[in-house]
């Protein structure tokens, strides 16, 4: 483990400690600033807007991504020809960001495909005024478009992770539950959901990280100063970088790291009872299977 830990120390931990040190210094002369940089970040109106939009983006994107991918994984779990579907869902991961942005512009541009279809439909209704098209990225639809593109790109990868978690569940436990008369809801609530607690934690954290990594596509399609509903913390960091405001960048980076750490610890603490309940349920059902098998052997002996 030593070479891997050394690499993490050199390329991640030590640079992060340097960022923490710079968050307490002025970027110009290196003088000690205390918590002034953090206060400057909190009172900044652009930070408040970016933080609100990022939290809303996360609150919409992460549950939708986890829920949709889990439903698809459950539907594909017992499908014999699921490899073709899984391969098709992984295709968006292989699409370059520039191609994805180009396709997105073809769809949602003012002269794009969606506006063209709506124009053709509305022209058939003579009573309505002429439809000039909607600039979706500069309207209230901007956040919805970003969320949809995020789901399209990452759902297939999360389905693979859910399928891996479902494959690790012991089949004899579910079979014993069905023998005891458990329906689909009871099977999900008492066996599958607790058994997937580790997958919930892993996929949840990966979904949060993918939210922050999706800035590249947003920036390529909307620029440094997009519509205010899709102005995220990454835009703020990018603009501060262009202005050489490294002290603010360092303070904001430390704050984001603390928030991600708090989310990670909360998810881990929340999922610990599920692991315990899964172990208890597994033991109970295992005991029932053993009793039924012993009963069958006793009947065979008679």
N, C-alpha and C positions, 0 to 999 in steps of 0.2 A: 504493500500500500504506500510505501514511502515515496516512490517516484511520482505517483498520482497526486499525493498530498503536497509534494514540493511544487508541482506545476500549479495546483490551485492556489498555493500560498504566493507564488511569484506573480501569477497573472491575474489574480482576483483579490485575495485578501489584502496584500500589501498596497496595491493601487487604491482599494476602497479605504484603507486607513489613511492614505494620503489625501483622499477626497474629504474625509472627516476632518483632517487637520486644516485643510484649506477653507472649510466652511466657517471657521472661526477667524479667518484672516481677510484683510482687504486685498482685492486683486491687483490694485495699482502698486502700492508700496510694501505689501506684505505685513502691515501692522496688525496687531491683535485687535479684533473687533468684537469679541465676546459673542453675544447672541443677536447682534445688530443685523447680521445677514438673514437670520431666521425671521426677525421682526419685519424686515423689508419684504421678504417673500409673502408673509401673511397679509400685509396691508396692501399688496399689489392687486389691483382690480383684474388684471389679466390672469393672475394666478387663481383668483376666485372663480372666474369664468371657466378656465381650463380644468380646474379641479372638479367643478360641478359637472361639466360635460364628460369628463373621464369617468367619474363615478356613475353617471347615468348610462354611459356606454357599457361599462362593466356590469351594471345591474341588469341591463337588457341582454347583452351578448353572452355572458357566462351561463346563466340559467337556460337560455334558449339553446345554446350549443350543447350543453350537457343533456338536456331533456330530449332534444331531437335525435342526437346521436345514440342515446340509450334506447329510445323507442325503435330506431332502425336496427340496432344490434339485437334487441329481443325478437324482432321480426325475422332477422336473418339467421338467428341462432340455430334453428332446426331446418333451415333450408338447405337442400342437397347441393344445388347449383349456386351457392352463394359467392364463390370465388369471382365469378364474372361481375356481380354487382359490387363487390368490394373493390375490385380493380377499377371499375368505372368511377367509384366515389373517391378513389385516390388520385384521379386525374387532375383535379384542381391544385393539388400540392405540387405537381410537376409543371404547372403553367407559370412562366416567368411573370414577375410583377408588371413589367412594361406591357406584356400582352393582355394581362388582366385589366389594366387601366384602359388600354385601347378598346377592348370589348365593352367595358363599362361606359366609356364615352359614346360608343356607337349606340348603346341602348338608351342612355338618359340625356344625351345632348338635346339642345333646343330643336335641332334638325334631325334628331335621332329616330330610332326605330319606334320607341314607345309613343313619342309625340306624333309620328307619322300615322301609326295605327289609330290613335285617338282622333286625329284630324279627319281621316277617311270615315270613321264612324260618325263623327258629328256633322260632317258635310251632308250626310243623308237626312239630317233633321234641319229643314230649311228655316225653322223658326228661331234657332239659336244663332248668336253672333259668331263671326269668324274666329276660329281657334288659332292662336298664334304660337302655341307650344309653351311648355313650362321649363324653366331653367332649374332643374331639380336640385342641383348642388348649391344653389343660392336661394333655396326656399326652405320651408319647414320640413320637406321630405329628406333633407340631407342626412340626418342621423339615421333614419330608417334605411336609406340606401347603403350607408356604411355598415350597418349591422347585417344587412342581407349579404353583402359581399364578404364580410367576415365569416358568416355561417357557411356560405358556399365554399369557401377556401378550406375551412378547417373541419367540417363535419366528417368527411371520410376518414381522416386520421384518427379522430376520437372514436369512431365506430370500431376501428381496429383494436383500440385499447379496451373498449368495452367487451368486445368478443374475446379478447385474451382473458379478461377477468371472469367472464361467464364460463369459459372453458376450464378454468381452474376450480370451479365449484364441484364438489363430489356429487355425482349423479345418484348414488344410492340413497342419499338423504332426501332428495326430491322424490325418488320412487317410493321410499317409505312414507313420505307425507301423502302422496297420492293414494297409497294403499289405505292409509288411515282416514281418507275422505277429505283431504285438504283441497279447496278449490284454487283457482288461479290467483285470486287476490291474497289468500292466506299463504300460498306458495311464494308469492313475491314479497309479502310483508315480513314473513318470519324466516325465510331461507335465503332468497336471492338478494334482497336489499342489505341485510346484515353481512352476507358473505362478500358483497361488493364494496364494503366500507373502505378497504384499501384503495380500490379503483376510484371511488368517489374522491378521495383525498388527492390522488395523483392527477386525475383528469381535471379536477377543480383547479389545482395549482397551475397545470399546463394551460388551461383555458385563460386564466388570469394573465399569464405570461404572453400568450398569443394576442391578447388584447393590446398589450404594450408594443408587441412586435408588428402589429398591423398598421403602424403609423406610416410605413413606407408607401403603401398604396394610397393612403389618404393624402399624403403630401404630393405624390405624383399627379393625382387627379385634381387637387384643389389648391396647391401651393402653400406658401408660408402663412398667409392670412386668409383662411377659408371662411365660409359662412359661420357665424358665431356658434351654432349648435354643434359643429364638428371641430371647434378649436380646442385641442387637447393639450395635456401637459407636455407631450413631445414637441408640439409646435412652440410652446413657451421656451423649452430648453434650446430648441434650434435657433430661435430668435435671440435669446440671450447669448448663445455661442457666437452668432454673427456680430453681436455688439461687444464681444470680449468681456462679458460680465460673468467671469468664472466663479466669483464668490457666491453669487446668487445660484448659479448652477450647482455648485457643491452643496449648498444648504438644501436645495430642493431635492437633490439626489439622495441625501441622507434621510430626508423626510419620507421619500418614496420607499426606501429600503426598510424603514421602520414600519410603515404601513403594510408592506408585503410580509414582513416577519410576523406582525400581529395577526394578519389573515391566516397565515400558515399555522400558527399556534392555535388559533380558534378552531380551525377545521380539524386539526389533530385531536384537540380535546373533545370536540363534538362527536367525532367518529369512534372514540375509544369505547363508549358503552355499546355501540353497535357490534364491535368485535366480540365483546363479552357475551352479548345476547346470542350472537351467531354460534359461539362455542357451546353455550348452554343448550341451544336448540339442537345442535349437531349431536351432542352427547345423549340427549333425550331420545331423538329419533334413532340413533345408533343402538341404544338399549332396546327399543321396540323391535328393531330388525333382528337383533340377536334373540330376543324372546320368541318372536315368530318362527325363526329358524329352528330353535330348540324344540318348539311345539311340533313343527313339521317332522323333525327327526323322531320325536317320541311316538307320533302316529305311525310312522313307517315301521318302528320297532314293534308296535302292537300288530 
